[in-house]
Amino acid sequence: MTVSSTNLSNLFQLPTGTAAGVTSGTSSTATGTGTGTQSLSNTFLQLLVAQLNNQDPLNPVDNSQITSQMAQISTVTGIGTLNSTVSQLVSQLQQSQAVQSTQISGHTVLVPGSSLTLAPTSTSGSSQNMVAFGGFSLPQAADSVTVTVKDSSGATVKTINLGSLGAGVQDFSWTGSSDSGAQAAAGNYSYSVSATAAGQSVSATAYTAQQVVGVAPQSDGTVQFLLANGSQVGFSSIAQIM
C-alpha cells in the first residue's frame, strides 16, 4: 500500500502552510519505500516531528492526540510483525509437510480409478502366487456387493461376491482365479462394482491400488504424490493407505 504524505498530513491535522514543507521532505520515502511497515513508521515519525515543530503556540497539539497517533502507528507496526511471523510459520509447516509426505513412498494407496494389476508376489516351486488389489467406497451400507473383473477385451474373467458391507472405503484382493477355474495371466485388468440395499441400487466409487514412488513439492506449498503408473495425485485424492 503506497501512502501519500498529503493524506498523512490530513490524518495528523498539520497546521495550514506546513503540508508543503513536509511533503518535500518525505514524499520520496512515502512513495519509494512506503510498501513496508518500517517505511510507514518512518513517515509517521517525520510527520509527527513536523507537526510539533510547526504547531500554533496559542493552540498546541493536545497530548491525548499525540498519544492516540502513537498508539495507531504502534498497532500498524505490530500487525506487520505478526504477518511476517505467520508467513514464516506457514513456510515451516509446508516444509514439514513435504518431509512427512516422503514417508508414504513405497506404500500402496487407493486413488480414483477402476484398473487392477495382477502380478506375482512370490514363487513356490513351479507355481506363482498372484494377487491384485482394488477398492471402492459406498455412500451407505449395502446388502450385496459384487465386483466384476474384466480383461482388456471387456470379457468377464471373474465375479467376486463380497456379501454385505458397511458404508465407507472397502478394499479387496483377487488372486487371479477365473470363473472357469483357470489361472488368469499376469497383467492389467479392469473392474466394476455393483451394490444393492433393500433391493435398490447403491452407487459405488471405484479406486485403483497404486504404489507411491516419489513426492513432488509444489510452488503453492502442497505436494503431489508420484505413482507407479506415471500419474500424480494430491493428498486429498488418496482414499486409503494400504
Phi, psi and omega in degrees: 000122177268127183249125178276148181293334179295317179295321178294324178299318179293321182298318184265008172058055177292143178297156180299134177099348182259343184299318182296318180295321180290322181299317182295334183268343187234355185297322181294325178290316184293321184268333183278317183230026184283006181278348182254162180294320181297320179296320179295322179296316180297317179297317179300314182295321178297318180291324180294317178296318179296322179297318181290321180292332186248015180289156179286118181302330181278345180218068184294159178295134180291141181301325181296327178293317180296316179299318180296318180294320178296322179294323180295313181291328176295322178295316179299316180297319179297320179295319179298318178294319179297317179300318179296318180295316179297320179298319178295320179296318179298317180298317179294321178295322179295319178295319179296320179297319181296319180294315180295328181295332181295341180291343179279341181304134181094344179273156174265134182234157175261122179231161182306133180156166182228031180258151176234139176243108179273118185220152179290142177258325178198164179243126180236106183066235181264357183253155179245137174273126183246151176201149174222142182243145176210181180196173179195165177236144179245133179287343180205167179296146181236143179283330183214130179230130180231134176251127180249118181263132181234153178272187185295338180271354180094002180281140180289127180258319184210138174247118184251117178268118182259356178075210181272141181221153179276175179288155178111192183278131178234146176238161180212165177229154178227126184272359177099357178288135182264172179296335180278352181097350179280162178271125180287150180285152176297146180152195184261136179226170175235164179211161175225156183241131176240127181223146178224151176220121182054039178081357180255143180292139177244125181288140180234141177259122184276147177230139176259146180270123181226145178273137176277124183250351180183172179231134181239104177297141180255162182295336180272007177096348178276176178231150174245137180264127179273125183258161183296335180276005177094356180268170177233142178222154174274168183299326182294342181273351181275117181275330182199142173256121187263000000 
